[in-house]
Amino acid sequence: MVRAVRLAFVVAAALVAVAVPARAYAIGGGPPTQAGIPQQQNVPELENIEIVDKRGTVVSPDLTFTDQDGKIVRIGDYLGQVEKKPIVVVLAYYECPMLCTVVLNGLMRGLKSLEDFKAGADFRVVVVSFDPRDDVAAAAKKRKTYIDAYGHDPGVRGWDFLVGSEEQVRQLADTLGFPYRWDPVGKQFAHSAGAFLLTPGGKLSQTLYGIEFPTRDLRFALVEASEGRLGSAWDKVLLRCFHWDPRAKGYRFAAIVIMKIGGVLMVVIMWFAFLHFRRFERKRRRTHMEPVNVRT
């Protein structure tokens, strides 16, 4: 019994030891830089332009744009009427000298790393230009570049590049919490970097910040935005252990979960130790109660 009790305390101590650093990330100034989450203030284009967390807002399905083929489309065309798929939305302009291309490159790498999730089949991607000078030809050229690099045909409405009026684009950007402004000195737009995950109903489920989108964060965000339609049972279990950390702007291990697991394990081990002790005591009593034959 003593050995079992010791084992219970060792297991609990180990779990707490793992949980403390995870909790420290949440309380402190975020995870170390190698965690792969870029800090917006380190990129000149992001100064004084930060994405606002507006999770829970709903994008109007009536917003109207023009796709890379010159067809008029509504945001509602991408929402789940029959095929209920999450949507990844990125705001970028197609002649951006640096940041937009970096964001799109990061998104493309992140999507390629999701080997069992494919654009078109499992989710949709919508890139919207906020530069009124961009036209259909620029959208078509940009789409071809990224679809070729992606290496998978997303099909119709699987991955579109859109242009639109200032009014429609601004309404979409405001709903998502994406501020941008024209810089007359630099002759370019000042804006932030990120991607937005919408549910099939158009609700903003998650905002991923920065210029790189780690596989884990992108996968979790898609599973969440799909409202349970994407991902394996294991993905759903992991989502109970990893929670979105607004401070670190990424998914982080929830210390409270591992502490709960440790508590349950300790109770189970202690219960088995108690049963073992009862069996031992019963056996000992039976041994003492048995008559001893004394030869004379």
C-alpha positions, -999 to 999 in steps of 0.1 A, spaced: 0 0 0 28 24 8 43 19 -26 9 27 -43 5 59 -22 40 70 -31 32 63 -68 1 85 -65 21 114 -51 48 110 -77 23 111 -106 5 141 -92 38 160 -86 49 153 -122 16 166 -136 18 197 -115 54 203 -126 42 202 -162 12 224 -155 32 252 -138 53 262 -168 21 261 -190 4 284 -165 34 307 -165 31 312 -202 -5 324 -197 4 347 -168 36 361 -182 43 380 -214 36 351 -237 57 322 -249 93 324 -261 99 338 -296 107 303 -310 70 294 -305 65 308 -340 40 336 -332 54 369 -347 51 400 -326 33 426 -346 53 455 -332 84 441 -348 71 448 -383 72 484 -394 39 482 -414 21 471 -382 30 502 -361 -2 518 -347 -23 494 -367 -35 464 -347 -62 439 -354 -91 442 -330 -105 410 -314 -141 409 -326 -148 372 -322 -185 365 -322 -195 391 -347 -213 380 -379 -203 390 -414 -231 402 -436 -239 377 -463 -250 405 -486 -216 421 -490 -209 420 -527 -175 416 -546 -161 405 -579 -141 374 -582 -110 366 -603 -132 355 -632 -152 388 -633 -183 372 -617 -203 391 -590 -203 371 -558 -217 376 -523 -202 366 -491 -233 345 -487 -221 324 -517 -193 311 -495 -214 304 -464 -228 270 -457 -262 266 -473 -257 229 -482 -220 223 -477 -212 236 -443 -176 245 -444 -155 270 -424 -140 299 -443 -105 314 -440 -106 351 -449 -75 373 -455 -75 409 -464 -46 419 -486 -39 440 -517 -24 425 -547 3 451 -554 15 452 -518 53 456 -518 59 433 -489 36 424 -460 5 411 -479 27 387 -499 44 375 -467 11 369 -451 -3 350 -481 29 330 -483 26 321 -446 -10 311 -451 -2 289 -481 26 271 -461 3 266 -432 -25 252 -454 -1 229 -472 10 215 -438 -26 204 -432 -22 172 -452 -57 158 -443 -75 192 -447 -78 205 -482 -91 239 -495 -123 234 -514 -130 199 -500 -129 208 -463 -129 246 -461 -129 277 -482 -104 305 -486 -114 340 -495 -88 367 -501 -102 402 -504 -82 432 -517 -87 465 -498 -70 485 -526 -97 500 -549 -71 501 -577 -69 463 -578 -89 448 -607 -101 414 -619 -68 408 -638 -47 414 -607 -70 390 -587 -67 363 -614 -29 366 -616 -26 364 -578 -49 334 -576 -30 315 -602 3 321 -584 -10 307 -551 -31 279 -565 -1 267 -584 21 269 -553 -6 251 -532 -5 222 -556 -42 213 -552 -72 223 -572 -97 238 -547 -125 238 -573 -153 263 -576 -155 287 -546 -127 267 -529 -101 296 -529 -111 329 -545 -94 363 -548 -119 391 -548 -120 429 -555 -147 453 -546 -158 488 -538 -143 508 -509 -177 507 -491 -181 469 -492 -144 462 -484 -144 487 -455 -176 471 -440 -160 436 -442 -128 449 -426 -146 467 -398 -166 436 -390 -135 415 -388 -116 441 -368 -90 447 -395 -80 484 -396 -60 498 -426 -52 533 -440 -34 548 -469 0 562 -462 6 592 -486 42 594 -477 51 558 -484 25 555 -512 12 523 -497 -14 510 -473 -6 506 -436 -22 476 -422 -18 446 -399 -13 409 -405 -36 380 -398 -62 356 -410 -99 353 -399 -118 321 -394 -155 321 -401 -181 295 -392 -203 282 -420 -229 307 -408 -205 336 -411 -197 342 -375 -161 352 -367 -148 322 -348 -111 329 -345 -85 354 -355 -49 342 -362 -23 369 -359 10 375 -376 27 364 -408 31 327 -401 3 302 -392 16 272 -373 0 239 -382 -14 234 -347 -30 268 -345 -44 266 -380 -58 231 -375 -74 239 -341 -89 271 -356 -104 252 -385 -118 225 -363 -134 251 -340 -148 271 -369 -163 240 -385 -185 236 -354 -175 199 -351 -177 190 -387 -139 189 -393 -113 169 -375 -110 135 -358 -121 125 -323 -85 131 -312 -86 167 -325 -117 173 -304 -100 158 -273 -69 180 -279 -91 211 -282 -103 205 -246 -67 206 -235 -56 235 -257 -73 269 -252 -69 301 -271 -47 325 -252 -55 361 -261 -23 374 -245 0 350 -265 -24 351 -295 -22 314 -300 -34 280 -287 -18 271 -254 -20 241 -232 -46 247 -204 -29 241 -171 -62 236 -153 -69 206 -175 -38 187 -166 -43 195 -130 -78 180 -132 -63 149 -148 -38 147 -121 -65 149 -94 -85 122 -111 -55 99 -114 -46 104 -78 -81 95 -67 -80 64 -89 -46 53 -76 -57 59 -40 -88 39 -45 -69 9 -59 -44 13 -30 -74 12 -5 -88 -20 -22 -53 -36 -21 -50 -27 16 -84 -42 24 -76 -75 6 -43 -76 25 -60 -70 58 -86 -97 52 -59 -122 42 -39 -114 73 -69 -118 96 -78 -151 81 -43 -163 86 -43 -153 123 -77 -169 129 -68 -203 115 -62 -229 143 -27 -241 148 -22 -278 152 2 -285 180 18 -319 181 23 -335 215 
